[in-house]
Amino acid sequence: MEQNTLHLRPSLFWDVDVQTIDLNQHKASVIERIMLRGHWDEFRAMMQYYGKETVQQTVLNARWLDKVTLAYCSAIFNIPVTEFRCYKLAQSNPEHWDY
């Protein structure tokens, strides 16, 4: 795979036309979608394309990540879950049943 390309799986971006996605303009959406639903090879390609710092800042500022993805991001970036925006938002808006 080339250094400057990122191939997006159409089934991962089912709600938009993959051909119209601007990887720089829509980087937050692309990174969040790959982190939540992507495969390992897509994750590696995303990290290579955007760089660790960009991906880290994007997931730190994400409004929502599921618990598994949050724990994974916390582990790979070595950042406590309490530093993530989605964790802070979840704490300020508790759900009735938290499984």
N, C-alpha and C positions, 0 to 999 in steps of 0.2 A: 504494500500500500504506500502511496506517495505521502510525503511529509505534509503537503499543503492541501490535502483533500480529506473529506469526511463523507462517507457514503451513508445515507440515511435509509433505513428500512421502511418501505411504505406502510407496512402494517403497524409500525411503531408510531407513525404520524398519520393515522387513519383519518383524522378530521381536517387535514389540510393537504394541498397538493405539494408533494415533496419537491417538485421542480421549482416552486416559487419561494422556497425558504432561503433567506439570506443568512448564511451561517454566522456572520458578524452582527448583523442587526438583531437577529432573533436568538442570540447565543444563550440567554437565560432559559428560554423555552426549550431549546435543544438539549442543554445540559440537564435540566430538571427531568425531561422526558426520558433521556437515556439513563439517568441515575435511578429513576423509578421503575422503568420497564425494559431497559436494554439488556442485551446479552454481554458476556464478558469481552468479546472481541470489539463490540461497539464502545464499551467503556474504555478499553485500551486505546482505541482510535481517537476517542474524544479527548482523553488525557494528552495524547500526542499532539492533537490539533490545537487545542486551546491552552494547554500547559496547566500544571498543577495549581499555580496561584489563582488563575482565572476560575477554574472549576471550584476551588476551595471557597473563594469569595462569593461565587454564585450560589452554592449550596448553603453557605452561612446566612445569606440573605433571602433564601427561599421562604415563602409564606407557609408552605405545607410540604412535609415529607412524611411518609409512613414510618412507623417505629423501627422497622427493620432497616430501611434505608438510612434513617437518622443514626442508628447505632453503627452501621457500616461506615458512614461518612465520618462519624466521630472517631472511629478506630483508624481509618486510613489516613486521616489528616491530623490525628493526635490532638484533637480539640474536644473539650468536655461538651456534652450535649447541652448544657446550660447556656453555652455561647451561641447556639443556633437560634435564629429568629423564629423559626417554626415552633421550637420548644417553648420559647417565651410567650408566643401567642397562644399556644395550647394551655399553658399555665394560667393565663389571664381569662381564658374562655373554657372552663372545664366542661366536659360532657357528662351526662347523667350516668352512663355506664362506661367505664373505661376498662376494656378487656386487655 
